[in-house]
Structure formats: C-alpha cells, structure tokens
Amino acid sequence: MSSLAESSLGAFCISIFASQYKDNDARARANAAGALGTIGQDSSVVVPALVVSLSDPDSVVRGNSVGALIRFREQAKAAVHALEIALHDTNANVRNLEMIALEKIAPERETLAREWKSLLNPSPE
C-alpha cells in the first residue's frame, strides 16, 4: 500500500474513532480512546481528542485516554497541562496513570508527578 493510501486509511480510521467520543455509551468512548492510542499516527489530530476525553464523566474513558497519551510519549507534549490539571481526578487509578503519563511524556515534570503521588498516596508512618 502506498504511503498516501496508508495516511488516508489512517485519517479515515481516526475520524471513525473520534466520532465515538460523542456516543452515549461509555464503553464505546473507552474503546475509541484505546483505539486512538493504538492506531493514531498523527498526534496533532489524536492528542487534542484525547485531551478532551480527560474530562469524560466515566473513569474508564479517562483511564484509556491517559493510556493512549502515554503511547505517544514526547509527541503528546500538548497534553501536559491538561494532565497536570487532571491530577485532581477522583479515581485513584486514573491519577496514578496520569502520573505515569507525565513521567513518560514530560520527564522534566517528573518531580511534580512524584510530589502529587506523595500527597495523594501518603506512606504510612
């Protein structure tokens, strides 16, 4: 397959999965977030869609979105601010994923992630 055909197919798949973010079914949105991280080739299109889903009411959707952002690593730098804000998530698993994401996407922000981790998960004395 030519690179033009591959990029057209990739763009088509991204548009299909991105449209699932509007679905009322949380499972559809969670699956779309995971799929975008797996097939998303164009971080300039996919990362903004994943950032929007960080505020989804469903924790599985938010977790899958963070996991997808982790796959982009440095290409997801545009998500750093949103991830820092999202460290207030009510779900501990999502918060932990967000800390990992900050470590992978923006290693220079790792100190912040560690500070948050110690505040949110204090060690027993």
Residue pairs with C-beta under 8 A, 6 or more apart in sequence:
1 9
7 41
10 39
10 41
10 42
11 42
11 45
13 35
13 39
14 36
14 39
14 40
14 41
14 42
14 45
14 46
17 32
17 35
17 36
17 39
18 32
18 36
18 45
18 46
18 49
20 28
20 29
20 31
20 32
21 29
21 32
21 33
21 49
21 52
21 53
23 29
23 32
26 56
26 57
26 58
26 60
26 61
27 60
29 53
29 56
29 58
29 61
30 58
30 60
30 61
30 63
30 64
31 64
33 50
33 53
33 61
33 64
33 65
33 67
33 68
34 64
34 67
34 68
36 46
36 49
36 50
36 68
37 46
37 50
37 64
37 67
37 68
37 69
37 70
37 71
37 72
38 68
38 71
40 46
40 68
40 71
40 72
43 72
43 75
43 76
43 78
46 68
46 72
47 69
47 72
47 75
47 76
47 78
47 79
48 78
50 65
50 68
50 69
50 76
50 79
51 65
51 69
51 78
51 79
51 82
53 61
53 62
53 65
54 62
54 65
54 66
54 79
54 82
54 83
54 86
55 62
55 86
56 62
56 65
59 89
59 90
59 91
59 93
59 94
62 86
62 89
62 91
62 94
63 91
63 93
63 94
63 97
66 83
66 86
66 94
66 97
66 98
66 100
66 101
67 97
69 76
69 79
69 83
69 101
69 105
70 76
70 97
70 100
70 101
70 104
70 105
72 105
73 104
73 105
74 105
76 101
76 105
77 105
77 106
79 101
79 105
80 102
80 105
80 106
80 109
83 98
83 101
83 102
83 105
84 102
84 109
84 112
86 94
86 98
87 95
87 98
87 99
87 113
87 116
87 120
89 95
89 98
92 120
92 121
95 116
95 120
96 117
96 121
98 113
99 113
99 114
99 116
99 117
100 113
102 109
102 110
102 112
102 113
103 109
103 110
103 113
